[in-house]
């Protein structure tokens, strides 16, 4: 049983790379591995990760600053 031959394993590896490294490294990995059909989804998942992480960090930053500097 070889996991590297199945498409879901490739997608899982690429999604993990997109979440950790962002869209640039995920697109580079997809291109290097020859997964041409997964380049655009990798970029989209990486950008989605950036937007979600930015929103969460702004909210957490406001909460931390509110505790540090009470009015």
C-alpha positions in Angstrom: 0.0 0.0 0.0 1.6 3.2 -1.2 0.2 6.4 0.1 2.2 8.6 -2.3 0.4 7.3 -5.3 -3.1 8.4 -4.2 -4.5 11.8 -5.0 -5.9 12.4 -1.5 -2.4 12.0 0.0 -1.0 14.5 -2.5 -3.8 17.0 -1.6 -3.2 16.4 2.1 0.5 17.1 1.8 -0.1 20.2 -0.3 -2.7 21.6 2.1 -0.3 21.1 5.0 2.4 22.9 3.1 0.0 25.7 2.2 -1.0 26.2 5.9 2.5 26.2 7.1 4.4 27.9 4.3 1.8 29.9 2.5 0.7 30.0 -1.1 4.2 30.5 -2.5 5.7 27.4 -1.1 2.6 25.3 -1.8 2.6 26.4 -5.5 6.3 25.7 -5.7 5.8 22.2 -4.2 2.9 21.4 -6.6 5.0 22.5 -9.6 8.1 20.6 -8.4 6.1 17.4 -7.9 4.4 17.7 -11.2 0.9 18.2 -9.7 -0.1 20.8 -12.3 -3.8 20.5 -11.5 -3.1 21.3 -7.8 -1.2 24.6 -8.3 -4.2 26.9 -8.3 -6.0 25.2 -5.3 -2.7 25.4 -3.4 -2.5 29.1 -4.0 -6.2 29.6 -3.0 -5.8 27.6 0.2 -2.6 29.5 1.2 -4.4 32.9 0.6 -7.4 31.6 2.6 -5.0 30.7 5.5 -3.5 34.2 5.4 -6.9 35.9 5.5 -8.2 33.7 8.4 -5.0 34.0 10.4 -5.0 37.8 9.9 -8.5 38.1 11.2 -7.8 35.9 14.2 -4.6 37.8 15.1 -6.3 41.2 14.9 -9.0 40.0 17.3 -6.5 38.4 19.7 -4.3 41.5 19.5 -7.2 43.7 20.5 -8.1 41.5 23.4 -4.5 41.4 24.7 -4.1 45.2 24.3 -7.5 45.7 26.1 -6.2 43.7 29.1 -2.8 45.5 29.1 -4.2 49.0 29.0 -7.5 49.3 30.8 -9.4 52.5 30.4 
